[in-house]
Structures are given as C-alpha cells and as structure tokens.
Amino acid sequence: IKGHALDSTLDAEERSRLLQFLRNYGDLSEALAYEGSARAGHLKVSDVPQSVLDDKSPLALEHLLHSDMWDELLLCEFPEYSPTMFQPVGGMDRIVEAFYQRLTKEVHLGAEVQKISQCT
C-alpha cells in the first residue's frame, strides 16, 4: 500500500479504507507500526477489574519469521482440519434426549451412582 503496488487496483478511498482496516485489525499505530496490543496479553495479572495494565512488548520480527507457529495457525483454515460446527436443531441437549428416548428402560433417574463398569 505504502509502496504504491496497489495504485492501479485500488482508488484513493479504497486504499484509505484498507489502511484503516489494517490499523484496526493489526492494532497498528498511525505510522502503521505494531507497538503492542492488549490482545497480546499483559505483563502481570491484576486483582482489580478494569485496571490499566502494561501490555506485553511486541516480539522481534525475526523471532516470528523463524517460528513454526505459522504452520500450526494455518491448520484451522483447511476444511479437513477445521472443527465441526454442527448443532442439532433444538440445541445440544437434543443429543442427550435422543439417547434417553432409546434407553428409557435402562435409565434410573435420581439414583446414586455406585459403580461404573465396561461390558465387553
């Protein structure tokens, strides 16, 4: 953006909007530098809610570039590794209800559990 590589693709307003997005999303300063963020955590934990804490210092760029963390962060972007986000109609309790409906004779409500064993 600063090197004018997108000038032929983006007009002035689009460049301005993109820069604003990068500032907000990346917690960048007006000079577009990352100087730390509350999202990165704090140097210490406070017992006082809403207290002002010092943010952690940014990691050095070379530390980030020589890290294997990027591979791990990208895994969730691939469909085969992403968590399933399905939910039964009516909520997650419908799973328990379905088990109960099929096992009603085996379920003893209000009973104290005295032993759990696995049948083979």
N, CA, C and O atoms as a GROMACS GRO file, in nm:
protein
  480
    1ILE      N    1   0.085  -0.118   0.000
    1ILE     CA    2   0.000   0.000   0.000
    1ILE      C    3   0.089   0.123   0.000
    1ILE      O    4   0.070   0.216  -0.080
    2LYS      N    5   0.187   0.123   0.093
    2LYS     CA    6   0.277   0.237   0.100
    2LYS      C    7   0.370   0.242  -0.021
    2LYS      O    8   0.410   0.350  -0.064
    3GLY      N    9   0.404   0.124  -0.077
    3GLY     CA   10   0.495   0.120  -0.192
    3GLY      C   11   0.423   0.142  -0.323
    3GLY      O   12   0.483   0.126  -0.430
    4HIS      N   13   0.296   0.177  -0.318
    4HIS     CA   14   0.214   0.208  -0.434
    4HIS      C   15   0.191   0.087  -0.526
    4HIS      O   16   0.158   0.105  -0.643
    5ALA      N   17   0.210  -0.034  -0.474
    5ALA     CA   18   0.190  -0.154  -0.555
    5ALA      C   19   0.044  -0.175  -0.590
    5ALA      O   20   0.014  -0.242  -0.689
    6LEU      N   21  -0.048  -0.120  -0.512
    6LEU     CA   22  -0.190  -0.140  -0.537
    6LEU      C   23  -0.257  -0.020  -0.604
    6LEU      O   24  -0.379  -0.017  -0.618
    7ASP      N   25  -0.178   0.078  -0.645
    7ASP     CA   26  -0.236   0.200  -0.702
    7ASP      C   27  -0.323   0.173  -0.824
    7ASP      O   28  -0.426   0.238  -0.842
    8SER      N   29  -0.284   0.078  -0.907
    8SER     CA   30  -0.363   0.051  -1.027
    8SER      C   31  -0.489  -0.030  -0.995
    8SER      O   32  -0.582  -0.034  -1.076
    9THR      N   33  -0.492  -0.094  -0.880
    9THR     CA   34  -0.606  -0.178  -0.842
    9THR      C   35  -0.705  -0.104  -0.753
    9THR      O   36  -0.826  -0.119  -0.769
   10LEU      N   37  -0.654  -0.023  -0.660
   10LEU     CA   38  -0.739   0.046  -0.563
   10LEU      C   39  -0.738   0.196  -0.588
   10LEU      O   40  -0.634   0.254  -0.618
   11ASP      N   41  -0.854   0.257  -0.573
   11ASP     CA   42  -0.856   0.403  -0.580
   11ASP      C   43  -0.819   0.459  -0.443
   11ASP      O   44  -0.800   0.383  -0.348
   12ALA      N   45  -0.810   0.590  -0.432
   12ALA     CA   46  -0.764   0.655  -0.308
   12ALA      C   47  -0.853   0.619  -0.188
   12ALA      O   48  -0.802   0.593  -0.080
   13GLU      N   49  -0.984   0.617  -0.208
   13GLU     CA   50  -1.074   0.585  -0.096
   13GLU      C   51  -1.056   0.440  -0.052
   13GLU      O   52  -1.056   0.411   0.068
   14GLU      N   53  -1.042   0.348  -0.148
   14GLU     CA   54  -1.022   0.207  -0.113
   14GLU      C   55  -0.890   0.187  -0.039
   14GLU      O   56  -0.884   0.109   0.056
   15ARG      N   57  -0.784   0.257  -0.082
   15ARG     CA   58  -0.655   0.248  -0.012
   15ARG      C   59  -0.669   0.298   0.131
   15ARG      O   60  -0.616   0.238   0.225
   16SER      N   61  -0.741   0.408   0.147
   16SER     CA   62  -0.763   0.465   0.280
   16SER      C   63  -0.840   0.367   0.369
   16SER      O   64  -0.806   0.348   0.486
   17ARG      N   65  -0.943   0.305   0.313
   17ARG     CA   66  -1.021   0.207   0.390
   17ARG      C   67  -0.937   0.085   0.426
   17ARG      O   68  -0.947   0.032   0.537
   18LEU      N   69  -0.854   0.039   0.332
   18LEU     CA   70  -0.768  -0.076   0.358
   18LEU      C   71  -0.667  -0.044   0.468
   18LEU      O   72  -0.642  -0.126   0.557
   19LEU      N   73  -0.608   0.075   0.462
   19LEU     CA   74  -0.514   0.116   0.568
   19LEU      C   75  -0.584   0.123   0.704
   19LEU      O   76  -0.527   0.081   0.804
   20GLN      N   77  -0.705   0.175   0.707
   20GLN     CA   78  -0.780   0.182   0.832
   20GLN      C   79  -0.809   0.042   0.886
   20GLN      O   80  -0.798   0.017   1.006
   21PHE      N   81  -0.845  -0.049   0.796
   21PHE     CA   82  -0.868  -0.188   0.836
   21PHE      C   83  -0.741  -0.247   0.896
   21PHE      O   84  -0.747  -0.310   1.001
   22LEU      N   85  -0.627  -0.228   0.829
   22LEU     CA   86  -0.500  -0.282   0.879
   22LEU      C   87  -0.463  -0.222   1.014
   22LEU      O   88  -0.413  -0.293   1.101
   23ARG      N   89  -0.488  -0.092   1.032
   23ARG     CA   90  -0.461  -0.029   1.161
   23ARG      C   91  -0.546  -0.092   1.271
   23ARG      O   92  -0.495  -0.127   1.377
   24ASN      N   93  -0.675  -0.107   1.243
   24ASN     CA   94  -0.766  -0.163   1.344
   24ASN      C   95  -0.739  -0.311   1.369
   24ASN      O   96  -0.726  -0.353   1.484
   25TYR      N   97  -0.730  -0.389   1.264
   25TYR     CA   98  -0.714  -0.534   1.278
   25TYR      C   99  -0.578  -0.569   1.338
   25TYR      O  100  -0.567  -0.660   1.419
   26GLY      N  101  -0.476  -0.496   1.296
   26GLY     CA  102  -0.342  -0.525   1.343
   26GLY      C  103  -0.297  -0.445   1.463
   26GLY      O  104  -0.182  -0.455   1.505
   27ASP      N  105  -0.388  -0.364   1.519
   27ASP     CA  106  -0.352  -0.276   1.630
   27ASP      C  107  -0.227  -0.194   1.598
   27ASP      O  108  -0.134  -0.186   1.678
   28LEU      N  109  -0.225  -0.134   1.480
   28LEU     CA  110  -0.110  -0.057   1.435
   28LEU      C  111  -0.125   0.089   1.476
   28LEU      O  112  -0.236   0.140   1.491
   29SER      N  113  -0.011   0.155   1.493
   29SER     CA  114  -0.010   0.298   1.525
   29SER      C  115  -0.045   0.377   1.399
   29SER      O  116  -0.062   0.319   1.291
   30GLU      N  117  -0.057   0.508   1.413
   30GLU     CA  118  -0.083   0.593   1.297
   30GLU      C  119   0.028   0.581   1.193
   30GLU      O  120   0.006   0.600   1.074
   31ALA      N  121   0.150   0.548   1.240
   31ALA     CA  122   0.263   0.530   1.149
   31ALA      C  123   0.267   0.388   1.093
   31ALA      O  124   0.364   0.349   1.029
   32LEU      N  125   0.160   0.311   1.118
   32LEU     CA  126   0.146   0.172   1.073
   32LEU      C  127   0.251   0.080   1.134
   32LEU      O  128   0.295  -0.015   1.069
   33ALA      N  129   0.292   0.108   1.256
   33ALA     CA  130   0.388   0.023   1.327
   33ALA      C  131   0.314  -0.051   1.438
   33ALA      O  132   0.226   0.005   1.503
   34TYR      N  133   0.351  -0.176   1.459
   34TYR     CA  134   0.294  -0.252   1.570
   34TYR      C  135   0.378  -0.225   1.694
   34TYR      O  136   0.498  -0.253   1.695
   35GLU      N  137   0.315  -0.172   1.796
   35GLU     CA  138   0.386  -0.135   1.918
   35GLU      C  139   0.334  -0.211   2.039
   35GLU      O  140   0.362  -0.175   2.153
   36GLY      N  141   0.257  -0.315   2.014
   36GLY     CA  142   0.198  -0.393   2.122
   36GLY      C  143   0.047  -0.379   2.121
   36GLY      O  144  -0.008  -0.291   2.055
   37SER      N  145  -0.019  -0.467   2.195
   37SER     CA  146  -0.164  -0.469   2.194
   37SER      C  147  -0.215  -0.534   2.321
   37SER      O  148  -0.153  -0.627   2.373
   38ALA      N  149  -0.329  -0.487   2.370
   38ALA     CA  150  -0.393  -0.552   2.484
   38ALA      C  151  -0.436  -0.693   2.447
   38ALA      O  152  -0.449  -0.779   2.534
   39ARG      N  153  -0.459  -0.718   2.318
   39ARG     CA  154  -0.497  -0.852   2.274
   39ARG      C  155  -0.384  -0.952   2.289
   39ARG      O  156  -0.408  -1.073   2.289
   40ALA      N  157  -0.261  -0.905   2.303
   40ALA     CA  158  -0.146  -0.994   2.320
   40ALA      C  159  -0.128  -1.036   2.465
   40ALA      O  160  -0.045  -1.122   2.494
   41GLY      N  161  -0.203  -0.977   2.554
   41GLY     CA  162  -0.190  -1.009   2.696
   41GLY      C  163  -0.119  -0.898   2.770
   41GLY      O  164  -0.078  -0.797   2.712
   42HIS      N  165  -0.104  -0.918   2.898
   42HIS     CA  166  -0.042  -0.817   2.984
   42HIS      C  167   0.078  -0.876   3.056
   42HIS      O  168   0.092  -0.998   3.067
   43LEU      N  169   0.165  -0.789   3.106
   43LEU     CA  170   0.284  -0.834   3.177
   43LEU      C  171   0.252  -0.899   3.310
   43LEU      O  172   0.326  -0.986   3.356
   44LYS      N  173   0.142  -0.858   3.373
   44LYS     CA  174   0.102  -0.917   3.500
   44LYS      C  175  -0.050  -0.923   3.506
   44LYS      O  176  -0.120  -0.854   3.432
   45VAL      N  177  -0.098  -1.007   3.594
   45VAL     CA  178  -0.242  -1.022   3.614
   45VAL      C  179  -0.284  -0.932   3.729
   45VAL      O  180  -0.215  -0.925   3.831
   46SER      N  181  -0.395  -0.863   3.713
   46SER     CA  182  -0.442  -0.771   3.817
   46SER      C  183  -0.561  -0.831   3.891
   46SER      O  184  -0.644  -0.901   3.833
   47ASP      N  185  -0.567  -0.803   4.020
   47ASP     CA  186  -0.682  -0.844   4.100
   47ASP      C  187  -0.794  -0.741   4.091
   47ASP      O  188  -0.906  -0.766   4.135
   48VAL      N  189  -0.763  -0.626   4.033
   48VAL     CA  190  -0.859  -0.517   4.025
   48VAL      C  191  -0.920  -0.512   3.885
   48VAL      O  192  -0.849  -0.485   3.788
   49PRO      N  193  -1.050  -0.539   3.874
   49PRO     CA  194  -1.113  -0.532   3.742
   49PRO      C  195  -1.102  -0.391   3.683
   49PRO      O  196  -1.103  -0.292   3.756
   50GLN      N  197  -1.093  -0.385   3.553
   50GLN     CA  198  -1.088  -0.258   3.479
   50GLN      C  199  -0.964  -0.175   3.509
   50GLN      O  200  -0.962  -0.056   3.481
   51SER      N  201  -0.860  -0.236   3.567
   51SER     CA  202  -0.738  -0.159   3.594
   51SER      C  203  -0.654  -0.149   3.467
   51SER      O  204  -0.664  -0.233   3.378
   52VAL      N  205  -0.571  -0.046   3.459
   52VAL     CA  206  -0.485  -0.026   3.343
   52VAL      C  207  -0.357  -0.105   3.365
   52VAL      O  208  -0.288  -0.087   3.466
   53LEU      N  209  -0.327  -0.192   3.271
   53LEU     CA  210  -0.209  -0.277   3.283
   53LEU      C  211  -0.114  -0.251   3.166
   53LEU      O  212  -0.157  -0.206   3.060
   54ASP      N  213   0.014  -0.279   3.187
   54ASP     CA  214   0.111  -0.266   3.080
   54ASP      C  215   0.097  -0.385   2.985
   54ASP      O  216   0.090  -0.500   3.028
   55ASP      N  217   0.092  -0.355   2.855
   55ASP     CA  218   0.083  -0.460   2.755
   55ASP      C  219   0.219  -0.526   2.739
   55ASP      O  220   0.323  -0.468   2.770
   56LYS      N  221   0.217  -0.649   2.689
   56LYS     CA  222   0.342  -0.717   2.657
   56LYS      C  223   0.409  -0.645   2.541
   56LYS      O  224   0.343  -0.589   2.454
   57SER      N  225   0.540  -0.648   2.540
   57SER     CA  226   0.616  -0.588   2.430
   57SER      C  227   0.601  -0.676   2.306
   57SER      O  228   0.586  -0.797   2.318
   58PRO      N  229   0.606  -0.616   2.188
   58PRO     CA  230   0.598  -0.696   2.065
   58PRO      C  231   0.719  -0.788   2.053
   58PRO      O  232   0.829  -0.754   2.096
   59LEU      N  233   0.698  -0.905   1.993
   59LEU     CA  234   0.809  -0.995   1.965
   59LEU      C  235   0.888  -0.940   1.847
   59LEU      O  236   0.834  -0.870   1.761
   60ALA      N  237   1.016  -0.971   1.845
   60ALA     CA  238   1.100  -0.927   1.734
   60ALA      C  239   1.056  -0.997   1.606
   60ALA      O  240   1.016  -1.114   1.610
   61LEU      N  241   1.062  -0.928   1.494
   61LEU     CA  242   1.017  -0.983   1.366
   61LEU      C  243   1.091  -1.112   1.333
   61LEU      O  244   1.029  -1.209   1.288
   62GLU      N  245   1.221  -1.115   1.354
   62GLU     CA  246   1.296  -1.237   1.321
   62GLU      C  247   1.252  -1.356   1.406
   62GLU      O  248   1.259  -1.471   1.362
   63HIS      N  249   1.205  -1.328   1.527
   63HIS     CA  250   1.152  -1.434   1.614
   63HIS      C  251   1.026  -1.494   1.552
   63HIS      O  252   1.006  -1.616   1.556
   64LEU      N  253   0.943  -1.410   1.496
   64LEU     CA  254   0.820  -1.458   1.431
   64LEU      C  255   0.848  -1.531   1.300
   64LEU      O  256   0.785  -1.632   1.270
   65LEU      N  257   0.944  -1.478   1.223
   65LEU     CA  258   0.972  -1.537   1.093
   65LEU      C  259   1.040  -1.672   1.102
   65LEU      O  260   1.026  -1.754   1.012
   66HIS      N  261   1.113  -1.698   1.210
   66HIS     CA  262   1.182  -1.825   1.226
   66HIS      C  263   1.105  -1.922   1.315
   66HIS      O  264   1.161  -2.019   1.366
   67SER      N  265   0.979  -1.896   1.333
   67SER     CA  266   0.895  -1.979   1.418
   67SER      C  267   0.814  -2.075   1.332
   67SER      O  268   0.778  -2.043   1.219
   68ASP      N  269   0.785  -2.193   1.388
   68ASP     CA  270   0.698  -2.289   1.319
   68ASP      C  271   0.551  -2.265   1.352
   68ASP      O  272   0.465  -2.341   1.309
   69MET      N  273   0.524  -2.161   1.428
   69MET     CA  274   0.387  -2.135   1.471
   69MET      C  275   0.294  -2.111   1.353
   69MET      O  276   0.175  -2.142   1.363
   70TRP      N  277   0.344  -2.058   1.243
   70TRP     CA  278   0.257  -2.025   1.129
   70TRP      C  279   0.191  -2.150   1.073
   70TRP      O  280   0.074  -2.146   1.036
   71ASP      N  281   0.265  -2.260   1.067
   71ASP     CA  282   0.205  -2.385   1.019
   71ASP      C  283   0.089  -2.426   1.108
   71ASP      O  284  -0.016  -2.469   1.058
   72GLU      N  285   0.107  -2.413   1.238
   72GLU     CA  286   0.002  -2.452   1.332
   72GLU      C  287  -0.120  -2.359   1.321
   72GLU      O  288  -0.234  -2.405   1.330
   73LEU      N  289  -0.096  -2.231   1.303
   73LEU     CA  290  -0.206  -2.136   1.292
   73LEU      C  291  -0.289  -2.158   1.167
   73LEU      O  292  -0.410  -2.134   1.166
   74LEU      N  293  -0.225  -2.204   1.061
   74LEU     CA  294  -0.296  -2.222   0.935
   74LEU      C  295  -0.378  -2.350   0.930
   74LEU      O  296  -0.468  -2.362   0.847
   75LEU      N  297  -0.350  -2.446   1.017
   75LEU     CA  298  -0.422  -2.573   1.012
   75LEU      C  299  -0.573  -2.556   1.018
   75LEU      O  300  -0.646  -2.625   0.946
   76CYS      N  301  -0.621  -2.466   1.100
   76CYS     CA  302  -0.766  -2.450   1.113
   76CYS      C  303  -0.829  -2.390   0.988
   76CYS      O  304  -0.951  -2.389   0.976
   77GLU      N  305  -0.748  -2.340   0.896
   77GLU     CA  306  -0.801  -2.283   0.772
   77GLU      C  307  -0.837  -2.391   0.670
   77GLU      O  308  -0.913  -2.365   0.577
   78PHE      N  309  -0.783  -2.511   0.686
   78PHE     CA  310  -0.811  -2.619   0.592
   78PHE      C  311  -0.935  -2.694   0.637
   78PHE      O  312  -0.946  -2.732   0.754
   79PRO      N  313  -1.030  -2.717   0.546
   79PRO     CA  314  -1.156  -2.781   0.585
   79PRO      C  315  -1.138  -2.915   0.656
   79PRO      O  316  -1.213  -2.946   0.748
   80GLU      N  317  -1.040  -2.994   0.614
   80GLU     CA  318  -1.024  -3.126   0.676
   80GLU      C  319  -0.973  -3.119   0.820
   80GLU      O  320  -0.982  -3.217   0.893
   81TYR      N  321  -0.921  -3.004   0.862
   81TYR     CA  322  -0.874  -2.988   1.000
   81TYR      C  323  -0.963  -2.896   1.083
   81TYR      O  324  -0.942  -2.882   1.203
   82SER      N  325  -1.060  -2.835   1.021
   82SER     CA  326  -1.143  -2.740   1.096
   82SER      C  327  -1.240  -2.815   1.186
   82SER      O  328  -1.285  -2.925   1.152
   83PRO      N  329  -1.272  -2.758   1.300
   83PRO     CA  330  -1.366  -2.824   1.392
   83PRO      C  331  -1.506  -2.824   1.333
   83PRO      O  332  -1.546  -2.732   1.262
   84THR      N  333  -1.579  -2.929   1.364
   84THR     CA  334  -1.717  -2.932   1.317
   84THR      C  335  -1.798  -2.832   1.398
   84THR      O  336  -1.780  -2.820   1.519
   85MET      N  337  -1.885  -2.763   1.331
   85MET     CA  338  -1.963  -2.659   1.397
   85MET      C  339  -2.113  -2.689   1.388
   85MET      O  340  -2.196  -2.599   1.402
   86PHE      N  341  -2.146  -2.816   1.366
   86PHE     CA  342  -2.286  -2.851   1.356
   86PHE      C  343  -2.350  -2.850   1.494
   86PHE      O  344  -2.284  -2.878   1.594
   87GLN      N  345  -2.476  -2.820   1.497
   87GLN     CA  346  -2.550  -2.825   1.622
   87GLN      C  347  -2.689  -2.880   1.590
   87GLN      O  348  -2.751  -2.838   1.493
   88PRO      N  349  -2.736  -2.974   1.670
   88PRO     CA  350  -2.868  -3.030   1.644
   88PRO      C  351  -2.977  -2.923   1.652
   88PRO      O  352  -2.967  -2.828   1.731
   89VAL      N  353  -3.080  -2.939   1.570
   89VAL     CA  354  -3.194  -2.848   1.577
   89VAL      C  355  -3.254  -2.862   1.715
   89VAL      O  356  -3.285  -2.972   1.759
   90GLY      N  357  -3.272  -2.751   1.784
   90GLY     CA  358  -3.326  -2.754   1.919
   90GLY      C  359  -3.219  -2.747   2.026
   90GLY      O  360  -3.251  -2.739   2.145
   91GLY      N  361  -3.091  -2.749   1.986
   91GLY     CA  362  -2.982  -2.736   2.083
   91GLY      C  363  -2.911  -2.867   2.112
   91GLY      O  364  -2.958  -2.974   2.075
   92MET      N  365  -2.798  -2.856   2.178
   92MET     CA  366  -2.713  -2.972   2.207
   92MET      C  367  -2.781  -3.072   2.300
   92MET      O  368  -2.747  -3.190   2.299
   93ASP      N  369  -2.877  -3.026   2.378
   93ASP     CA  370  -2.947  -3.116   2.469
   93ASP      C  371  -3.029  -3.221   2.393
   93ASP      O  372  -3.070  -3.322   2.451
   94ARG      N  373  -3.052  -3.198   2.265
   94ARG     CA  374  -3.127  -3.295   2.185
   94ARG      C  375  -3.050  -3.426   2.172
   94ARG      O  376  -3.112  -3.531   2.155
   95ILE      N  377  -2.918  -3.423   2.180
   95ILE     CA  378  -2.838  -3.546   2.176
   95ILE      C  379  -2.868  -3.630   2.299
   95ILE      O  380  -2.892  -3.751   2.288
   96VAL      N  381  -2.867  -3.568   2.415
   96VAL     CA  382  -2.898  -3.638   2.540
   96VAL      C  383  -3.040  -3.693   2.534
   96VAL      O  384  -3.066  -3.806   2.574
   97GLU      N  385  -3.132  -3.613   2.486
   97GLU     CA  386  -3.273  -3.655   2.476
   97GLU      C  387  -3.288  -3.776   2.384
   97GLU      O  388  -3.365  -3.867   2.413
   98ALA      N  389  -3.214  -3.778   2.273
   98ALA     CA  390  -3.221  -3.892   2.180
   98ALA      C  391  -3.170  -4.019   2.247
   98ALA      O  392  -3.229  -4.126   2.230
   99PHE      N  393  -3.060  -4.009   2.322
   99PHE     CA  394  -3.012  -4.126   2.397
   99PHE      C  395  -3.117  -4.172   2.497
   99PHE      O  396  -3.145  -4.291   2.508
  100TYR      N  397  -3.174  -4.078   2.569
  100TYR     CA  398  -3.274  -4.112   2.671
  100TYR      C  399  -3.394  -4.183   2.610
  100TYR      O  400  -3.443  -4.281   2.666
  101GLN      N  401  -3.442  -4.134   2.497
  101GLN     CA  402  -3.558  -4.196   2.432
  101GLN      C  403  -3.530  -4.341   2.393
  101GLN      O  404  -3.621  -4.424   2.399
  102ARG      N  405  -3.408  -4.371   2.355
  102ARG     CA  406  -3.375  -4.507   2.312
  102ARG      C  407  -3.336  -4.597   2.429
  102ARG      O  408  -3.338  -4.720   2.416
  103LEU      N  409  -3.300  -4.538   2.541
  103LEU     CA  410  -3.253  -4.616   2.656
  103LEU      C  411  -3.340  -4.597   2.780
  103LEU      O  412  -3.293  -4.619   2.891
  104THR      N  413  -3.464  -4.558   2.763
  104THR     CA  414  -3.551  -4.525   2.876
  104THR      C  415  -3.555  -4.634   2.981
  104THR      O  416  -3.552  -4.605   3.101
  105LYS      N  417  -3.562  -4.761   2.938
  105LYS     CA  418  -3.571  -4.872   3.034
  105LYS      C  419  -3.443  -4.888   3.116
  105LYS      O  420  -3.446  -4.939   3.228
  106GLU      N  421  -3.331  -4.844   3.061
  106GLU     CA  422  -3.202  -4.859   3.128
  106GLU      C  423  -3.169  -4.742   3.221
  106GLU      O  424  -3.078  -4.752   3.303
  107VAL      N  425  -3.242  -4.633   3.209
  107VAL     CA  426  -3.212  -4.511   3.285
  107VAL      C  427  -3.292  -4.509   3.415
  107VAL      O  428  -3.413  -4.530   3.414
  108HIS      N  429  -3.224  -4.484   3.526
  108HIS     CA  430  -3.288  -4.473   3.657
  108HIS      C  431  -3.263  -4.332   3.709
  108HIS      O  432  -3.157  -4.304   3.764
  109LEU      N  433  -3.359  -4.243   3.690
  109LEU     CA  434  -3.343  -4.104   3.731
  109LEU      C  435  -3.339  -4.092   3.882
  109LEU      O  436  -3.411  -4.162   3.952
  110GLY      N  437  -3.255  -4.002   3.933
  110GLY     CA  438  -3.245  -3.977   4.076
  110GLY      C  439  -3.167  -4.082   4.152
  110GLY      O  440  -3.157  -4.074   4.274
  111ALA      N  441  -3.111  -4.180   4.084
  111ALA     CA  442  -3.037  -4.288   4.151
  111ALA      C  443  -2.893  -4.245   4.175
  111ALA      O  444  -2.834  -4.174   4.093
  112GLU      N  445  -2.837  -4.288   4.286
  112GLU     CA  446  -2.696  -4.260   4.318
  112GLU      C  447  -2.607  -4.358   4.243
  112GLU      O  448  -2.630  -4.479   4.249
  113VAL      N  449  -2.507  -4.307   4.173
  113VAL     CA  450  -2.414  -4.394   4.100
  113VAL      C  451  -2.319  -4.457   4.201
  113VAL      O  452  -2.253  -4.387   4.278
  114GLN      N  453  -2.314  -4.590   4.201
  114GLN     CA  454  -2.226  -4.661   4.293
  114GLN      C  455  -2.112  -4.730   4.221
  114GLN      O  456  -2.010  -4.761   4.282
  115LYS      N  457  -2.128  -4.754   4.092
  115LYS     CA  458  -2.024  -4.824   4.019
  115LYS      C  459  -2.041  -4.796   3.870
  115LYS      O  460  -2.153  -4.788   3.820
  116ILE      N  461  -1.930  -4.781   3.802
  116ILE     CA  462  -1.931  -4.769   3.656
  116ILE      C  463  -1.840  -4.878   3.603
  116ILE      O  464  -1.723  -4.887   3.642
  117SER      N  465  -1.892  -4.960   3.513
  117SER     CA  466  -1.810  -5.068   3.457
  117SER      C  467  -1.832  -5.075   3.307
  117SER      O  468  -1.932  -5.024   3.254
  118GLN      N  469  -1.739  -5.138   3.240
  118GLN     CA  470  -1.748  -5.151   3.096
  118GLN      C  471  -1.779  -5.296   3.062
  118GLN      O  472  -1.708  -5.386   3.104
  119CYS      N  473  -1.885  -5.317   2.987
  119CYS     CA  474  -1.923  -5.452   2.945
  119CYS      C  475  -1.854  -5.483   2.814
  119CYS      O  476  -1.837  -5.396   2.729
  120THR      N  477  -1.813  -5.609   2.798
  120THR     CA  478  -1.747  -5.647   2.672
  120THR      C  479  -1.838  -5.729   2.587
  120THR      O  480  -1.800  -5.771   2.478
   0.00000   0.00000   0.00000
